[in-house]
Amino acid sequence: MGRTLLILLSGFAMSFGVLSLSKNQRLVDSTSRVVDSFTRYSSKNAATSGAYMALNRLYLDSSWRDGYSNLMLAGNEVNVQIEDASDDASIGDYRVRIRATGANGDTASTTEVVAFDRRFDNFAVWSKDTVISTVTKDSLGNVNSNLTMQKAPFMPKINKTGLMNAAAAQFHVYNEDEESHFHPGDTFPNGSFYYLFNVPNVIRVVGDLHVRDARTIHGIYIVEGDVLLNENATVNGVLYLPNATSRVYNREAAASQVTGGIVTWGEVDGVGYPINVQHKPEYWRAFIKNYAPDNAPIRVISWK
């Protein structure tokens, strides 16, 4: 009896020992998984922080390409590489790629960001659609195709309501006439880009704007239809077309001129004869200051 009891007790002791070892192993495995998960989370956060740091530097200086090396952040080593089209043509023009890596021991995570590093007003033409038969020039009149942006990666934030209110306050709201277009006279509205002092003229056209032969008009135009430019027609100002169905195009077989800039959701087409668009910083500055102040010099277009 005593021997049997001793055997039973020994068996129970061994069973409890095995169970205890198994339980301890599960505890160790669980703790290891928690540590691994935390390490991955920490390294990913470090990589994300590195990307934000790089974006901040690019916001202050779009030409910055130095990146960061061997930064320590909460126990993680952070490295950030900045590349553009000169390093890898697949990145595309006016874009920078940020590759930020956070490493914690044997665990590493990467965050990759592509950002557009120009403002829309750095261009003479900014279009969400195509741009055809259009010649862009810098402020000195030199031809520069790099001032054309078609199939834009984003559209800027523009205060459309503010533009409409300004046009109404200046009594510059025009509907289509019996010929289906608004036809401003030469030197419209007052022979100047400015309404009063440094306040620009703002004109709202509810429908199509048609500038006839050899006429010159001035100001910021918000046009809800099309813009038709005749032979030697000139716009001294900014054309803003907020509708994707709108077009800016030549009406007749000769060139036309826009001195200032164009920003449109629709297409720009000279229809075989060029629309010459000369960038004029003065007019863009007035447009930005009054109606598009919330556009950063760098814009994120992808994040992964």
ABEGO torsion letter per residue (X at the ends): XAAAAAAAAAAAAAAAAAAAAAAAAAAAAAAAAAAAAAAAAAAAAAAAAAAAAAAAAAAABAABAAEBBGBBBGGBBBBBBBBBAAABAAAEBGBBBBBBBBBBEABBBBBBBBBBABBAAABABBBABBBBGBBBBBAAGBBBAAABBBGBABBBBBBAAAAAAAAAAAGABBBBBAAGBBBBBBGOAAGBABABEABBBBBBBBEBBBBBBGBBBBEBBBBABBBBBBBGBBBBEBBBBABAABBBBBABBBBBBBBGEBBBABBBBAGGBBBBBBBBAAAAAAAAAAABAABBABBBABBX
